[in-house]
Amino acid sequence: MKKIHLWLITLLFISTLFGQTKEQLEILDKYYQKTLAEWYIPGMAIAITTGDSIIFSKGYGYANLNKKTKVDGNTLFAIASNSKAFTASSIAKLVEENKLNWRDKVIDYLPYYKLYNDYTTQNSTIEDLLSHRNGLETFSGDLLWYGTTLSAEDIIKGQQYLKPNSDFRTRFGYSNIGFLTAGKVLEKVTDTSWTDYVTTHFLKPLKMNRTLTSTSQLKNAKNVATPYFYENGKHYELKWVNWDNIAPAGALISSVNEYSKWLQLNLNKGTIHNKTLFSKRSFNKLTTPHINLNVSDNAEKVHFKSYGLGWSTQDYQGYKIVGHGGGYDGMISKSTFVPEKNIGIIILTNSLSWAPGAIMNKTLDVILANKTDGKDWSANYLEYKVKQDSTATAKLVKNESLRGTLNIKTHDNKEFIGTYKDRIYGTTTVYLEKEKLHFKMDKTPIYKAELHVWNGNIFTFRFDTKLSSLPEGKLWFDVDKNGKINKLHIDVPNPDFYFTEFEFIKQ
């Protein structure tokens, strides 16, 4: 009875603030449930907040399917790249304190910093790091940090061998390593860790007391969601992968109730409960476009897209909206706030899908344009995904038809054994285990697998599904003019990691 009473109070409160009706909010609630089912999402939490109060917070589905533990507003999820705004805001505080400037050269703080040419290396600024405009392809170099034992300095040094896909400052190219670098600049200036700085200057003042800065803290945490991926009608549980070596780009773990406090701070342009954590001037700097993105032909009610410093910006339904997405293996998150409407939204899921984007668009349609019976974004996204999956399946069938028709000389397993080195990543080892051929990426303990002959010198493999949601990949060997194995290549079809950036040469 008490729960029903509180729910009605919440509905009344929302109606008073936004002129929304109980019916409108119920439509959204049903839409969230529908989308959860359509995308086979195990669990999800959603919160809507104003600048001073959370006005909607609800969990859907399960934090853990086996234990049947339900999601609520306090369930912890990886927020991944939603952490980036914390890093950018931390830099803003240091600028306010005259400890650095936005256009300071990165190399003046980190002498080991190096990119693909001298000009870019010498002229890259802190502002460049935080706006993804260093000329590299989106996600380039992410295999240097994901699940690796490489240090932050090793990762930053390794990017010097990455090839650009555009001129410096001319195109957007999402760079996690750029934010890692910004975090190392912060540490150099403050003589403290990124974790301690963000905790002291943001998490504690905002009373985000359950928000974690590392997976190492999960062992002492309660009400934590389990990461999953869905494949062939089955949910696969994933183990949490540590992101300490890329913390400034995506290490935070939070709940919708606690992240709402961060949205409240930003809705109030740096001030909350009469305490200023950063200035309005800094807020304007962080949310001003610094690099433009393309707007697709079929984008509705969108006229511009851009990236500020740690935040994405665009217009939608006639309003400027600010937000970010986050992707962790087994979890997807999305946050948005609309300063003009004093509204913020956070969506956290323990599944890999496009659903958070569909949910966000629907929520904005209702809140900003009162479209309760408008476009079904979930159905639209699902239709597109079905077409994409069909194309991928057709490609797989075509590739499979090549088996046995390629004229490549085969070798004995022992000829493949050895250490192969790439100048960016390091080494990969091919070895025999129980008379079967295996390989392991030496700096990434979770990336090892048995190799299965596909054709000649081409092999298929699948990483342990408890550690990775990546699909089946191929590994193949090159031979020199004398017929001896001299190189190794890896390819795994996925949108996040570019295995083909590496060329492993036999040592």
Secondary structure by P-SEA (a helix, b strand, c coil): caaaaaaaaaaaaaaaaccccaaaaaaaaaaaaaaaaaaccccbbbbbbcccccccccccccccccccccccccccccccccaaaaaaaaaaaaaaaccccccccccccccccccccaaaaacccaaaaacccccccccccccccccccccaaaaaaacccccccccccccccccaaaaaaaaaaaaaaacccaaaaaaaccccccccccccccccccccccbbbbbbcccccbbbbbcccccccccccccccccaaaaaaaaaaaaacccccccccccaaaaaaaacccbbbbbcccccccccccccccbbbbbcccbbbbbbbbbcccbbbbbbbbccccbbbbbbbccccaaaaaaaaaaaaaaacccccccaaaaaaaaaaaaaaaaaaaaaaaaaaaccccbbbbbcccccbbbbbbccccbbbbbbcccbbbbbccccccbbbbbbbccccbbbbbccccccccccccccccccccccccbbbbbbbccccccccbbbbcc
